[in-house]
Amino acid sequence: MNIENLEVGQIYKNYKVLCETLEIEPMGGTVKKANIKELERFANYHKDGIKFIIDEIYDKPKTKVIPTIYGEELDTLILDLLAKNLKSGRRKVILGKQKLLIELAMINDNYFYGMRNSESFSKVLEIDKKYVDDFFNISYSKLKSSLISSFKRLASRSLLSWKEVICIVTKNGLILANENQERWIMSIEYLALKQLRCKNRGEVVLKKLWEKFIDTINQIIINEEYKSYPEFKGLESINNYKFHYRAYQINFIDYVMDEHLLKIDDRKETKFKLNQKIVVHYKESNQKRYTKYKNKCEENYGEVLNKNMELKISNDYVKNSDLLVDKCINRVK
């Protein structure tokens, strides 16, 4: 790609002419997307129909963002989801993690049921609950990390901005917490964490105390216990509060419609590819985790150092972990 051939203010009447200028072959599909992504590292442009107009050529190229194992499919589907919303007239969406992960085909409908009902889920699958807990502790963190990495990649291309928000469900409907209400909720969560002697929400999950955490929050609100704390002075309480959850608010630009709205068959194929890549990757990780801890145990002359190691080197670890991937991630029936 010969960037030196570009000129600020120059109009290239179509993609083919742009490629000729850059001295690259004008190909379609994923190659075309990759070429445009590469161009965005060196220059800022806008489009007028099919024309490309160069607005700025950077003195220093932007850092090349390397996708994860399934980053290309994930980025493609997020942009497609935004393009669908834009087609319906929405330039901002608020999506909970559960809805987003299912919509992007990263999990199937069993995932959150199993996470929230690990004891009954383990009985249905006829495996020990410790394998179920281990699977969700590892997989949920990885799924969330994959989403955030994709948001960062797309934000670096100036296609979207994003932030985590708190959604509140009341008896009167759903509202988005304002700054005061966010502080009110976070302060109540802080009191609940102190009562449970947990440092953060992640530790609550690891200790299997999530339901107790929610109950503690509800009791603090119902009993108006927070009113005795000076830290709550001036904070806005929420009438008819039922529960709250965290979601992603995504703002995006009109350009996502240009090339990122997929045809129905392409959308299905991309979702299938993403889902199967996650399945394969997670199963490979299960085997690598088993081997890693097995080697650590052998390095310590067969001594099992902790319960985590004991679980990871058990004969059923890979089999049970793979089963959970199939039951909670795999969308192929």
Secondary structure, 3 states (H helix, E strand, C coil): CCHHHCCCCCEECCHHHHHHHHCCCCCCHHHHHHHHHHHHHHEEEEEECCEEEEEEECCCCCCCCCCCCCHHHHHHHHHHHHHHHHHCCCCEEEEEHHHHHHHCCCCCCHHHHHHHCHHHHHHHHCCCHHHHHHHHHHHHHHHHHHHHHHHHHHHHCCCEEEEEEEEEEECCEEEECCHHHHHHHHHHHHHHHHHHCCCCHHHHHHCCCHHHHHHHHHHHHHCCHHHHCHHHCCCCCCCCEEEEEEEEEEEECCCHHHHCCCCHHHHHHHHHHHHHHHHHHHHHHHHHHHHHHHHHHHHCCCCCCCHHHHHHCCCCHHHHHHHHHHHHCCCCC
